[in-house]
């Protein structure tokens, strides 16, 4: 029962960490981190890798939601 919650928390924390450019820019110093690279490269154009990562995060999130819903319906059906 706890696995869907853990998976959802993992994906949410991953999405928030990718989106957290402001904190990264204050903390990172001279180190070039992934959010800074994405932000710097998107000033000119948005690279296709950004779209790929966003699509992968969205598809994984949808898959986890659908699988947990199906598992929940099956458990509910067995109880009746």
N, C-alpha and C positions, 0 to 999 in steps of 0.2 A: 504494500500500500504506500510505502514511503518513496519508492523509486520515481514515480512521476513528479513528485514534489522536488526531489533532489535534482532530477534532470531539468526541470523548469527553472530552478534556482541557478543551476550552472549556466544555462543559456542566457538567462537574464543578466547574470553578472558578466558574462562574456560580452553581451551587447552593450552594456553600460560602460565596460572598460574600453571598448573600441570607440565609444562616443565621447569619452571624457578627455577631450583635447585640452581644455583649460587647466585642469589639475596637472596633466602631464607636462604642459609647457612651464608651469611654475616649479615643478619638482625635478624635472629631468636634467636641467642644466645644459651642458654641451652634448649630451648623449642623444643620438638620433633614434627615437622610439617609433614604433609602428604608427600610432595616432599622429605623431608629428610628420612622419613621411607622407601619410595620406593627406593631411592638411596642406603640406607644402606642395605636393604634386597636384592637388585639386585647384590651386590658385590659377594655373594655366588651363589645364583640362583635367577632367576626372578620368583616371585610368580605368581600364576595364576590370582590373582586379578588385576595385571597390564594389563594382556591381556584382561580381562573382561572389564575393564574401557576403554581401547583403542578401543575395538570393539564397546562398547556402544556409545562412542563419534563419531566414524565413521558412525555407522548406523543412529544415530540421525541426523548427518549432511547431510547424503545422503537423508534421509526422508524429511528433511526441503527443500532441494534443489528440489527434485522431486515434492513435494506438491506445492511449490511456482511456479515452471514451469507449472504445470497443471493448477493452478489458473490463471496464466498469459495467457495461451493459451485459456482458457475459456472466459476470459475478451476480448481478442482480437477477438475471434470468434463471440461474441455478438455484437461487434462494427460493424462488416461487415454485 
